[in-house]
Amino acid sequence: MPELPEVETVRRGLEPHMDGAKLERVELRRADLRFPFGENFITSLEGQTITSVGRRAKYLQLDIDNNLVLIMHLGMSGSFRVEASSVAAQPGNFTLPKGVHEKHDHVIFHLREASGQPCRVIYNDPRRFGYMALIARSNLEDHKWFKDMGIEPIGNALDGAYLATKFQNKKAPLKSALLDQKMIAGLGNIYVCEALWRAGLAPTRQAKTLAQKSGKPTAMADRLSVHIRDVINEAIEAGGSSLKDHRQTDGSLGYFQHRFAVYDREGEDCLKSDCKGEISRMVQSGRSTFYCGACQK
Ligand SMILES: [Zn+2]
């Protein structure tokens, strides 16, 4: 499942082709993905120009010059590939080699890039948990997908004080509290495990221990907020370098290989140089938590 860094990598791969591009034709090969596209999907897009390629949490948000926003979510298995005369960006680790799964190509955007070159952006999704919808720009903040959404994990809003304020009365385990999308949007299971390991914090400790009695952040809260930003930013950078390293390959966007320090490493040695522990796994709220019992307190 694509996490926020993959979605941001997709955004960066699409942007050079789609920003400022005219949508000459929109081809839907079925009536729905996870949800129906809606009656006016094609007519609202064809002939229009894309004015920006943005992202909020794991949603891509393409502004259209008729004041609609094209929302695209990759679900479990969605990906894009770009077919263009000049391919600006090509990420590595292709899970969907070109030509192999074309029956899962569900949406094709036929574009005229800002440079005047023709380009096709193809959405492929074998499991069809992804979705696309058009929402008026003026209604976006109030839309059910966005109105209760927490802050971005890589923005300046995430700091120790934010964590302390939000968590000061929470007895829930820290790991579960961090996965609450109303607090931090787009922060997924893998990156929470990694950030807690880096910060040396046990996933089971109560969330409220990040706040002092006064409500001020503890040193742990400050430390954790920095590690959250770092793990996400490093993954985005890894995606960015995979974009750079794999130019001229097949144009697929979105998945790349990460190297995780703790996630999916059950039974292996802890990678902290001063720790002799090994990585354990437990299940919290139905999700696997990987952690080192020796250095995470
Ligand atoms: Zn350890």
Residues whose N, C-alpha, C, O or C-beta is under 5 A from the ligand:
A	BS01	ZN	C270 K272 C275 G277 C292 A294 C295
